[in-house]
Amino acid sequence: MSGRRPSRSRKRRQLRVGEALVLVAVILWVVGRLLHWLAGHLWIIPLTLALAAAATVLWQHTRTQQARQRQESVRSLRYPMTRLDQLHHRDFEHAIRDLMYRDGCTDAVQVGGAGDNGADVKATDPYGRRWVIQCKHRQAGLDGAAVGTPDLQVLNGTGRPVHKGDVIVLVTNGRFSKPAQDFAKSQRLHLVDRATLATWAGGHRPLWELLRAVPLPRRPNSLS
């Protein structure tokens, strides 16, 4: 009986092994030639290290300059109410985030969307307080429907237990109903109506200077 012929899959494996061995041999040859060349040109090593260090310093300097420019541009951020009224509700959330960032909340982030659990913006102020903000945009401004207690009830149910907020805020370019105002007072929620928003967005004072009964700083030393 004649022996079995190697299967095609076995031939393919043998071919791959052969190709891998050739590739390894080529790599070893190239590495050997490179090391041989470096042995005769040792000056290239400190030069390469110096260039790498210079590139790192330049990259860090560029990042620092960009961050500084961004902070300077953000500090001058102002929003007239006419501009805020024209925004899409998602852009309104981004504007609130930018205002928090302007005021020193460097981690301010827009989180509104499906499954946001009542929070549209989160931020930590320079005193360590965690802000949880829900935004309600009204295309008609004061002429739009008043924000009522249902929205506040959702925010109240998630602001502290879910989002771990210290300051729970609902901001609108419109108005709040009287029941909503009463509910907010009873639950230690903070309301930013159109008038307060206009002062905040159009000026330079941080939001915590415009609200009453804001919790004490978590980092009291930051006040000095």
N, C-alpha and C positions, 0 to 999 in steps of 0.2 A: 504494500500500500504506500502510495505517495504521501508525504507529509502535507499537513494543511497549509494553505497559503495564508499569509498574514492578512487580516481583515483590513478594509479601507480605513477604519477608525484607528487601528493600530499604526498603520503607515502614517496617518496624519499626526498622531502623537509623536512618532519618531521624528517626523519632519519638524514639528514645533520645537522639540528638544534640541535638535541640531541647530535651528535658527537661533534659539536662546543662547546656546553655547557660543555661536559666532558673535552674537551681540555682546555677550559678556567679555569675550576676548578683545573685541574692538574697543569697548569702554576702558578695559584695563590698559590697553596700548595707549589710548589717548591720555588717560590719567598719568601713565608713566612718562610720556613725552612732556606733559605739562609740568610735572614735578622736576623733570630734568631741566626744562627751560627756566623754571623758577629758581633752581639752584644756582644758575648763572646770572640771575637778575633779582637778587634779594631786595634790591631797593624798591621793587614794585609793591612789596607787601606793606611797608609803612605808608607809602603813597596812597594805596587803596584804602587803608584804615583812616588816613587823614581826610580823604575825599568823602568817605562814608560819614565821618564825624561832622564834617562841614555841611553835608546834605541834611543830616539830622537837625543840626542847629538852625539851618535855614528853614526847614519844615516847621519846627517848633515856633520860630519867630513869626512865620507867615500865619500860623494858626492863632497865635496871640494877637497879632495885628487885626486879623479878621474878626476875632471875638470882641476886641476893643471897639472896632468900627461898628459892629452890630449893636453893642451896648449903647454907644453914643447915638446911633440913629433911633434906637428904641426909646431912649430917654426923652426924645423930642416928639414921641408919638402923640398925636391928638386926633380925635374923631369928632367932627361936628355931628349933631343929631340927624341932620338931613342925610348924611352919608350912612349912618347906622340904619336909618329907616329903609334905605334902598337895598340893603344887603339881603341875600338869601339867608335862611335861618342857620344853615351850616357855617356860612361866612361870618354871621353874627357871633357864633360860638368861638370862631378863630379870633375875632376882634377882642372878645373878652379875655381870651387866653393871652393875647399880645399885651393887653393893658396890665394884666397881672405880672407878666414878664417885665414890662416897663418899670413896675413898682418894686422890682427886686426879687420876684419869685422865679428863680432861674430854672426851676423844674416844671414850670407851668405847661400843661398839656391838655389838648382837646381830646375828649374821650367819648363825646356824644355819638349816638348811633344805635343800631339794634343791640339790645341787651346791655344798655348802659346803666341800668338800675337807677335811673333818676339823676345821674351825674353827667354834665356836659363838659365841665372843665375842672381839673384838679391842680392844686398848686400848694407849695409850702412857702410861707412868707419869711422874711429875714429873721423873724423871732421864733421860728420853729413851729408855728401854728399851721395845721393842715386845713386848707380851704376846699370845700366841695361846693361847686356852683352849678345850678341848673339855669338854663337860658330859655326865655320865652320871647320870641320875636313877634312883633305885630306890624304887618305891612302898613296898617293905617295909624300906627302910633297910638295916641290917646283915644282916637275914635274907634280903635279895635276893641274886641271883647276883653273885658277885665280878666286878669288871671285870678282863678278861684281857688278854693280850698283843696279840690282833688289833686292838683299838681303839687301843692305843698304837702299833702298827706303822703304822696309817693316819696318825695324828697325827705320828709321827716322819718319815714320808715327805713330808709337806706343810708342816709347821710352819715350817721354815727355808727350804727351797727355793721354796715356793709363796707362803707368807704373809710371808716375810722376818722371822720372829719372832726375838727375842733370848731370850725366856723362854717355853718351851713347857710348857703345864700341862694336866693332866687332873684335873678336879674331880668328886667324886661324894659323894652323901650316904650311900653304902654303904661298900664295902671293895674292896681290890685283892687279886688272887691273888699268891702268892709269886713265880711266874714273871714276872708283870707288874712287881712291885717290882724284881726283878733286872734286867729289861730296861730299866726306866726309869733305873736307876743307870748302866747301861752306855752309854746313849744321851743322857745329860744331860737327861732329861725330869723334870719336877717333878710330884709326885703330891700332891693335896689329898684326904685321906680324910675320913671322917666327923668324927673328932676335931679335925683341923685346921680343917675347915669350921666346926664349932661355935664354935671360938675366934675365927675370923675374922668370921663373920656375927654373933656375939653380942657382940663387943667393938668396940674402936675402932682396933686396930692394923692397918696395911695388910698385905696378903698377903706382900709382899716381906720383911717383918720376921719372918714365920713360917716361911719356907722356907730351906733351906740351899743354899749354893753358887749363889746367884743371880748372874748376870753383873754385872760392874761397870757403874756408870752411864755412859751415853753423854755426859752433861753433868755432869762432876764438880763444877762450880761450884754446882750445885743443892744440894749437900750442905751448903753453908755457910749 
